[in-house]
Amino acid sequence: MSEGRIIVTGASKGLGAATARALGEAGYEVVGLSRTGDCPAGRGIVCDMTDEAAVKTVFADIASDPTPVAGLVNNAGAHGQSASAEIEIADYERVMALNATAVVVASREAYPLLKRAGGGLIVNMGSVFDKLGVREHLAYCVSKAAVGAITRCLAVEWAGDGISVVNVAPGYVETDFNRDFMQRDSVKRWLERRIPAGRTGTPEEVAGLVAALFDMRTPYLTGETIYLDGGHGMHH
């Protein structure tokens, strides 16, 4: 078994579940956090990542186990769609709370555990939308751009503690959340034209990259955003 535990937020479905499985298959002990407490690999814990007090309690529980924590995957996220001229600030803040603020809170709580273990890796789940102007996706794009900034700031502050921070930014990936939309003929045709690779990504491809980053464990790689989008973001 690979050494240490890896905490995965939003581990019950989608990219989080795929990541938990990939890390489990790689031999890591996985601790999955989600609102339901479901986790396809390892130990699942109920935790609303937007509840700071609950997050602190869960991380204190994790800290009570002497098994070292090797890393954190900040995957939990929310999507919002609204015309910018009509966006409700409550909806905007809901997306920001889970996609950005929760990343800060979880990383802050993981920091002493990783430092105690002599270092580790934090992988944040961003999006290619962090560098695109996307109609009716203001909150989502802003939140994912914030993830990139969080990654850079934490990387600079924590490199001296042996903690590296990397932002994995997928493009269009078909999951349980968007499968009906992605399977529409008009959407499939548009994506085939828009994405140079000619297809959407899979959760397993994203999860495989995350697992590979932990297996590589290259501390000198830190603060970077790695786009996994089939060439979408650079396609003119």
HELIX and SHEET records of a PDB file:
HELIX    1   1 GLY A   14  GLU A   25  1                                  12    
HELIX    2   2 GLU A   52  ALA A   63  1                                  12    
HELIX    3   3 SER A   84  GLU A   86  5                                   3    
HELIX    4   4 ILE A   89  MET A   96  1                                   8    
HELIX    5   5 ALA A   97  THR A  101  3                                   5    
HELIX    6   6 ALA A  102  ARG A  116  1                                  15    
HELIX    7   7 VAL A  128  LYS A  131  5                                   4    
HELIX    8   8 LEU A  138  TRP A  158  1                                  21    
HELIX    9   9 ALA A  159  ASP A  161  5                                   3    
HELIX   10  10 ARG A  179  MET A  182  1                                   4    
HELIX   11  11 ASP A  185  ARG A  194  1                                  10    
HELIX   12  12 PRO A  203  MET A  216  1                                  14    
HELIX   13  13 HIS A  232  MET A  234  5                                   3    
SHEET    1   A 7 ARG A  43  VAL A  46  0                                        
SHEET    2   A 7 GLU A  29  SER A  34  1                                        
SHEET    3   A 7 ARG A   5  THR A   9  1                                        
SHEET    4   A 7 VAL A  69  ASN A  74  1                                        
SHEET    5   A 7 GLY A 120  MET A 125  1                                        
SHEET    6   A 7 ILE A 163  PRO A 170  1                                        
SHEET    7   A 7 THR A 225  LEU A 228  1                                        
END                                                                             
